[in-house]
């Protein structure tokens, strides 16, 4: 039987250590060792019950000797904590992913006497405690042009992660897709007054899902902690209805989709959105000034129609919903009374 706490030295190496079937998440950060000295009572937000009761002997090998020191602790710190906090110890050993500090030394995050934060945390703000070790995440948040509200609000990291242990990679509290949808399924306006998409409702009501959504992989298109692009996107994607066509403007789409769909005015191979060999993707998108962006015709998450064709698209500064009126046929389809008069296409036409 492997004693996990004997691996403290190995856990200082950045990365992920697998031992005894348990994945221990570690970090490349270099947070300093926090002071564990008791705070003045008027500075403490939370206090440990034995300390508050003056029962130092619960953890130390003497009471309060003449020199004012209660003496050394009677066991290794994590083992000592587990004698009372057996529920946390059980969680650490029963779940498949454990947070390395929780296995190694509870006092990496908690003060055993009292503290300026809730739950005896050594930092007043939990996210500051996390970011003291997770320097790469701290840098991503600090440098992000667009920040994720879940990362910067009061709960911050704890919105998505369990600080002790989980059965899901990265100590997530739910599977990634379920975790995203659990927040992004509200009809309530956020601080800027905008009502965000209710994804539970959207996905339930629209049977045709975009590939990453079907695969339950939000991270295929979005970054979790912060991004340089709107909507936390991982790469460039036009934000508006019209945009000049430059391949780099569609870097996000071209991670999966074939750039040649937009490059050739004539084709019989790269796309079925064509009338004979006339490439209708090229016709709509590849314009030097007012190219129609993908969102002009496609929903990016889910739609009632095949190929995620939209029912209607927000147009103009007032967000008028412009109907698309798409009808699919066996060899193509049509759009009626929308941006143009009724137009049909047939990719089998000679």
Buried (B, 14 or more C-beta within 10 A) or exposed (E): EEEBBEBBEEBEEEEEBEBEEBBBBBBEBEBEEBEEEBBEEEEBBBBBEBBEEEEBBBBBEEEEEEEEEBBEBBEBBBBBBBEBBEEBBEBBBEBEBBBBBBBBBBBBBBBBBBBBBEEBBBBEEBBBBBBBBBBEBBEBBEEBEEBBEBBEEEEBBBBBBBBBBBEBEBBBBBEBBEBBBBEBBBEEEEEEEEEBBBBEEBBEEBEBBBEBBEEBEBEBBBBBBBBBBEEBBBBBBBEEBEBEBEEEBBBBBBEEBEEBBBBBEEBEEBBBBBBBBBBBBBBBBBBEEEBBBBBBBBBBBBBBBEBBBBBEBBBEEEEEEBBBBBEEEEEBBBBBEBBEEEEEBBBEEE
